[in-house]
Amino acid sequence: MSNVMTELKAEISRLARKEVKKALAPVQRINAAHRGLIADLRRQIEALQKETKALGQGRSAVPAAAAEDAEQNSRFWITGKGVRSLRKRLGLTQAEFGRLADVSVPTVVHWESAKGAVPVRRKETIVRLRDIRALNKRSAAAALENRR
C-alpha cells in the first residue's frame, strides 16, 4: 500500500511542477523582454552620462556619426543559421567566407554550428559581417578577389 501512495505522491508532484512551469512561461517571456529593455536603457544612460561629462569639461561631445556607428555595431547580431545561409547565398566556401570576414576557417565553422546569436568579439568583424550581408554573389566575388 505504501508503494502506491509513494507513486501517487510522485505523480502528483510531477504534474504540479508541469502545471506551474506552464503557467510561468508567459511571465518568463515578458521578464526576458523587460531585461533587454532595461539593458538598452542602461546603455543609453551611460552614453548620455559620457556626453554630459564631456560637455561639462569643455570638450566637444563624441561625434554624432561615431556614436551612431557604435550603436549600430552593438545592435547587430546574426545567428549560426544566418551565417550559413548568407555564405550559401553568396556561393562561398567556409574558407572564402572566412577570408572575406577576416576570420579563420574554424571560426566560421564555430559560427555556423552556434545555436542562436553568433558570439562576435571584434567590432571590425561586426562591421565586415554587416557589409557582407549587403553583398550579392557578384560583388562578393569581387570583394574576395580584392582581398587576395
C-alpha positions as CSV (number, residue, x, y, z in Angstrom):
1,M,0.0,0.0,0.0
2,S,2.9,2.4,0.8
3,N,4.3,1.9,-2.7
4,V,1.0,3.0,-4.3
5,M,1.0,6.1,-2.0
6,T,4.6,6.9,-2.8
7,E,4.0,6.6,-6.6
8,L,0.8,8.7,-6.3
9,K,2.7,11.4,-4.4
10,A,5.5,11.4,-7.0
11,E,2.9,11.7,-9.9
12,I,1.1,14.5,-8.2
13,S,4.4,16.4,-7.6
14,R,5.4,15.9,-11.3
15,L,2.0,17.1,-12.6
16,A,2.1,20.1,-10.2
17,R,5.6,21.1,-11.4
18,K,4.5,20.7,-15.0
19,E,1.4,23.0,-14.4
20,V,3.5,25.6,-12.6
21,K,6.1,25.6,-15.4
22,K,3.3,26.0,-18.0
23,A,1.7,28.9,-16.0
24,L,5.1,30.7,-15.6
25,A,6.1,30.5,-19.3
26,P,4.4,33.8,-20.4
27,V,5.8,35.6,-17.4
28,Q,9.3,34.4,-18.2
29,R,9.0,35.7,-21.8
30,I,7.8,39.1,-20.6
31,N,10.6,39.2,-18.0
32,A,13.2,38.4,-20.6
33,A,11.9,41.2,-22.8
34,H,11.9,43.6,-19.9
35,R,15.5,42.7,-19.1
36,G,16.5,43.5,-22.6
37,L,14.7,46.8,-22.4
38,I,16.4,47.7,-19.2
39,A,19.8,46.8,-20.7
40,D,19.2,49.1,-23.6
41,L,18.1,51.9,-21.2
42,R,21.3,51.4,-19.2
43,R,23.4,51.7,-22.3
44,Q,21.6,54.9,-23.3
45,I,22.1,56.3,-19.8
46,E,25.9,55.6,-19.9
47,A,26.2,57.2,-23.3
48,L,24.3,60.3,-22.1
49,Q,26.5,60.5,-18.9
50,K,29.6,60.3,-21.0
51,E,28.3,63.0,-23.3
52,T,27.3,65.2,-20.3
53,K,30.7,64.7,-18.7
54,A,32.5,65.7,-22.0
55,L,30.3,68.8,-22.4
56,G,31.0,69.7,-18.7
57,Q,34.7,69.5,-19.3
58,G,34.5,71.9,-22.2
59,R,35.4,69.3,-24.9
60,S,33.1,68.6,-27.8
61,A,31.0,65.5,-27.3
62,V,31.5,62.3,-29.2
63,P,30.8,63.0,-32.9
64,A,27.3,62.0,-33.8
65,A,28.4,59.8,-36.6
66,A,30.7,57.8,-34.3
67,A,28.0,57.4,-31.7
68,E,25.5,56.3,-34.3
69,D,28.0,53.8,-35.7
70,A,28.8,52.4,-32.2
71,E,25.1,52.0,-31.6
72,Q,24.6,50.1,-34.8
73,N,27.5,47.8,-34.0
74,S,26.1,47.0,-30.6
75,R,22.7,46.2,-32.1
76,F,24.0,44.0,-34.9
77,W,23.7,40.2,-34.5
78,I,23.5,37.2,-36.7
79,T,22.6,33.5,-35.9
80,G,24.6,30.4,-36.9
81,K,21.9,29.6,-39.4
82,G,22.1,33.1,-40.7
83,V,25.9,32.8,-41.3
84,R,25.4,29.6,-43.1
85,S,22.6,30.8,-45.3
86,L,24.5,34.0,-46.1
87,R,27.5,32.0,-47.1
88,K,25.4,29.7,-49.3
89,R,23.5,32.7,-50.8
90,L,26.9,34.2,-51.8
91,G,28.1,30.8,-53.1
92,L,31.2,30.9,-50.9
93,T,33.1,28.1,-49.2
94,Q,33.9,28.4,-45.5
95,A,37.5,29.4,-46.3
96,E,36.3,32.1,-48.7
97,F,33.8,33.4,-46.2
98,G,36.5,33.5,-43.5
99,R,38.8,35.4,-45.8
100,L,36.1,37.9,-46.6
101,A,35.2,38.4,-42.9
102,D,38.9,38.3,-41.9
103,V,38.5,35.3,-39.6
104,S,39.8,31.8,-39.6
105,V,38.0,28.8,-41.0
106,P,37.5,27.2,-37.6
107,T,35.8,30.5,-36.5
108,V,33.4,30.2,-39.5
109,V,32.7,26.5,-38.5
110,H,32.1,27.6,-34.9
111,W,29.7,30.4,-36.0
112,E,27.7,28.0,-38.3
113,S,27.3,25.5,-35.5
114,A,26.2,28.1,-32.9
115,K,22.7,27.9,-31.6
116,G,21.2,31.4,-31.5
117,A,23.3,34.6,-31.9
118,V,26.9,34.2,-33.0
119,P,29.4,35.4,-30.5
120,V,31.5,38.1,-32.3
121,R,34.2,39.8,-30.2
122,R,35.8,42.3,-32.6
123,K,34.0,45.4,-33.7
124,E,35.8,45.3,-37.1
125,T,34.3,41.8,-37.7
126,I,30.8,43.1,-36.9
127,V,31.3,45.8,-39.4
128,R,32.6,43.3,-42.0
129,L,29.7,41.0,-41.4
130,R,27.2,43.8,-41.9
131,D,29.0,44.8,-45.1
132,I,29.0,41.1,-46.3
133,R,25.3,40.9,-45.6
134,A,24.7,43.7,-48.1
135,L,26.6,42.0,-50.9
136,N,25.3,39.9,-53.8
137,K,27.2,37.0,-55.5
138,R,29.0,39.1,-58.0
139,S,30.1,41.8,-55.5
140,A,31.2,39.1,-53.0
141,A,33.4,37.5,-55.7
142,A,34.9,40.9,-56.5
143,A,35.5,41.7,-52.8
144,L,37.1,38.3,-52.4
145,E,39.3,39.0,-55.4
146,N,40.4,42.3,-53.9
147,R,41.3,40.6,-50.6
148,R,43.9,38.3,-52.3
